Amino acid sequence: MPTLGFPPRIPLAHTPTPLHLLPRVSEALGVRVWVKRDDLTGSALTGNKVRKLEFCLAQARAQGCDALVTCGGLQSNHCRATALAGARLGLRVRLVLRGEEGAGTADGNLFLDYLAGAEVTTFPLAEYRSNLQGLLQDAARSLEAEGLSPFVIPTGASDGIGIWGYLGAVDELANDFAAAGIEPSHIVSATGSGGTQAGLSLGAWLKGWQAKVVGFAVCDNEAYFQNKVRADMREWQQRFGGICEGVAEVDVEAVPVSVDDRFIGPGYARADAGVFDLIRWLAANEGIVLDPVYTGKAFYGLWQTLERGEWPDARDVVFVHTGGIFGTFAQREQFAF
Ligand SMILES: Cc1ncc(COP(=O)(O)O)c(C=O)c1O
């Protein structure tokens, strides 16, 4: 397997993040379950997006850009991370958000977007869905009209650039596994726009690990993510094949991609009571806070899968905690205290 030469990155994430055992979860499920604490990549500028943004913003800087444009839901963790990262680097940030904001009710991630000084524009669901590219272009053009040079980051920073974030995380995991003396059977994360899974799947395959990388989908179905994750890998190869050592030699078509879409529940950002109960249980029993949009759903999927004995070969299972705590605040009324 080729050794990869990484492109430039701007250090933003506090890494390496810890890997540790979840003793009460492991006891309850009869399988050792570990957590990779990517919810600790920072305080407000935190979660999985920070790893991706390190590479996206390095590209932006290399192209001489002085503004960022990106998009997502009103409670997008990615947009909040971009808003804060942009503020840190002195870049203007314009966010194209899906949904309509109630007056004076900015909470969770949206609250932090405003705090970070991002320019927030919101669009009704139908318009956002049918014309996202147009909305991003409009945002970029209006910044250009002000004499700025914007860099557009796609949803979730999931593209051929963002993949590097979780390729880097896999190098970290290799050290974590060696230090813990484990060879995991499964590596699990939430899949929302596909980039985290693309990086983890590609990285684990390049390392020759036995571990199966499983993404629990939180919005779209398996077929969608099979395409999306593969498309990100192809774009990565196209973009970096002639620039970064080892990339051209990778057979991206051979990388296994495993998506489980059975636990999406009522829809994106909407979860069943079982997810909220589990979030509460995990906070009370392991001191770890998940969110109802991504990590809570993925952990619920993992729990159900292990409890039903669907992974008889499960040995050491690693859950990548991708962050998202601010989205939990925005759904506080769903918790029955
Ligand atoms: C907290 C959190 N976890 C997981 C994900 C999913 O990661 P990805 O978009 O790379 O699939 C996201 C974003 O979509 C997220 O904000």
The ligand as an SDF file (V2000), in Angstrom:
LIG
                    3D

 16 16  0  0  0  0  0  0  0  0999 V2000
  -21.3960   16.1650   14.7460 C   0  0  0  0  0  0  0  0  0  0  0  0
  -21.3260   15.5480   13.3930 C   0  0  0  0  0  0  0  0  0  0  0  0
  -21.0820   14.2370   13.3040 N   0  0  0  0  0  0  0  0  0  0  0  0
  -21.0390   13.6180   12.1210 C   0  0  0  0  0  0  0  0  0  0  0  0
  -21.2470   14.2950   10.9510 C   0  0  0  0  0  0  0  0  0  0  0  0
  -21.1930   13.5450    9.6740 C   0  0  0  0  0  0  0  0  0  0  0  0
  -19.9720   13.7100    9.0520 O   0  0  0  0  0  0  0  0  0  0  0  0
  -19.9130   13.7860    7.4660 P   0  0  0  0  0  0  0  0  0  0  0  0
  -20.6460   15.0290    7.0790 O   0  0  0  0  0  0  0  0  0  0  0  0
  -18.4760   13.8440    7.1760 O   0  0  0  0  0  0  0  0  0  0  0  0
  -20.5950   12.5750    6.9560 O   0  0  0  0  0  0  0  0  0  0  0  0
  -21.5010   15.6860   10.9780 C   0  0  0  0  0  0  0  0  0  0  0  0
  -21.7610   16.4880    9.7830 C   0  0  0  0  0  0  0  0  0  0  0  0
  -22.4280   16.1610    8.8550 O   0  0  0  0  0  0  0  0  0  0  0  0
  -21.5300   16.3120   12.2360 C   0  0  0  0  0  0  0  0  0  0  0  0
  -21.7690   17.6260   12.3380 O   0  0  0  0  0  0  0  0  0  0  0  0
  1  2  1  0
  2  3  1  0
  2 15  2  0
  3  4  2  0
  4  5  1  0
  5  6  1  0
  5 12  2  0
  6  7  1  0
  7  8  1  0
  8  9  2  0
  8 10  1  0
  8 11  1  0
 12 13  1  0
 12 15  1  0
 13 14  2  0
 15 16  1  0
M  END
$$$$
